[in-house]
Amino acid sequence: MQRTEFTPPHTYHTDRRSPARWVASHARRHWPLIGLMLLGALGNALSLGYVPRLVGRAFDALLATLHNPPDALRTLLTYALAVAGVYLLRGALMSLRNLSAETLAQRVERDVRDEFYAALLGKSMAFHDQIAVGELMARATTDVREINLMFSPGLSLVVGSGAFLLAPLFYAPRYHPALLVTPVLFVVGYFGLLFQMLYELLPVSLQVRRLFGVLSARLNEVLDGMETIKVLAQERREIDRLTALARRYRDQMIRQIRIEARFLPLMWLGLAMGGGTLHALALFLQGRLSLGDVVGYVSLLQLFRFPAFVSQFAYSQVALGLASASRLLQYLNQENPLDQNLRGYAAPMRGEVAFEHVYFGYRDDEDVLHDITFRVPAGTRVAVVGPTGAGKSTLVKLIARIYDVRAGAVLVDGVDVRDWNLGALRSQIAMIEQDVFLFSKSLAENIAFGRPNASREAIEHAARLAQIHDTIVQFPQGYDTVVGERGLTLSGGQRQRVALARAFLADPRILILDDATSAIDSATEDKIQRAIFSVARGRTTFIITHRLSQIRWADWILVLDRGRLVAQGKHEDLLRSCQVYRRLFVEPAAAGPRREAHASSSPQANA
Ligand code: ADP
């Protein structure tokens, strides 16, 4: 079982050892559909192969009854009815093949999508940090779709045309055993050509899918950064970059098409038809075959037209599907560094937090935090201060075990966070980041995101405490106002207060606030301040801040600089003892380029 951060809803396991095995393990679950598809394909080919036999016999019977027109007419009618009957049957069987293949394709696509989505949600933040959203989107949409197309029309046609290769092998000996030669040679040559094509095609298909991922990741980034691009007037350059990627994608597509075009089963078909006809005529001249048999056999060979025509398309569709499967598997199989630790410690949290010689880096070769040690009792209000890039956000993320430490330990209530049940740990910690994310749902649903069944009263109570109630009731639909994508209709300060209401409703024991919002007018700042104070009451609170009022309010201050905890203590003591701290708050003129304008100016404003 793969390690994941939550239990995915699907109840069966898939074989993730190779793309083909993985797709097969999804398809296997729908074996009755596979059976029906095979039955339809084989039945279709065998009944269609029987038609030349009937026509040949009709030919012979007609020749024998030519002297007697009424007899000839009756014979003709009988055979005509038989041919019509076989065609009807064939139509039904073909529909059966198509219908079951299409149903199978839709079901497998759904299952694959479920598995992929669940896996994405179960991946750690370390995983999501590394991968561009556009790349994930490409895989979750078009690659999943390719798996569908791989079954229908892809595999449906592969199976269908495979049956059309078998039918002549089955019927030819009935005309004359020697006539088996041509179909056998055709089938052998056909597969030779096919394997050669697939061998060349598979890596190219993979490239095609890969470039599509790159292209869509780029597009996603452009759409995401639209404002920046416009402000810096970089539209031209972005268009050029996208065009260059689109060209590379096109070139790869053309390589794929060239390989497909070099696959010439039609020429092979021409040879088979010519050779087969000559062979049958020779047997006729030797008196070993009737004229009707010659006619029947030559039209039997026509069955090869179907595989010759569709195989190029059908097999490359399968190749594309396998390429997509391997791209999906790449993420599914990526090791998750964290797991949910279902049997881990789960208890109501008090909120005591301790770091013991913690080292951490996002990459193995670079530590962002060095040897951090501190301990705060439950209920402490902790301010984390330091210049930008000092590691403040990183430090607080370790508390909720968004990432695992490289060395040392983070303890909550004296228990290593790695020994906590991940769900129990995180559900008792609320984290409000600088960039508050609101979903495209109503405000009420956004506030209740962590407690979906909260009552309207509870939601409003939380909103009041977070100082956002008055703002919300001014919106036309009040709490039912739907937030635009990313909450763009709300200001930064309003979004932050919605997040505070959300946190209050979730009733965590530890509250983490990454409160770097600067440039807020003082009325709003005052509101946010009050919101924070009331939501934080009675909880261990970590607040990353530059505001002196919040720092004064804190019981304990951690001073970080370049990944090290350079000092900790109370405001007055730190002012006396810590140079970095003094530089941040008292000596703006002396501060280097790393200092934050807001940090150094706010004390003056507040003083
Ligand atoms: P602060 O909150 O003090 O500004 P951060 O904790 O955000 O500092 O960042 C500390 C260092 O870690 C910075 O050098 C930053 O570039 C790096 N960093 C932050 N987040 C990531 C991430 N997801 N992946 C890689 N590096 C990161």
Residues whose N, C-alpha, C, O or C-beta is under 5 A from the ligand:
A	BS01	ADP	D129 Y362 V368 P387 T388 G389 A390 G391 K392 S393 T394
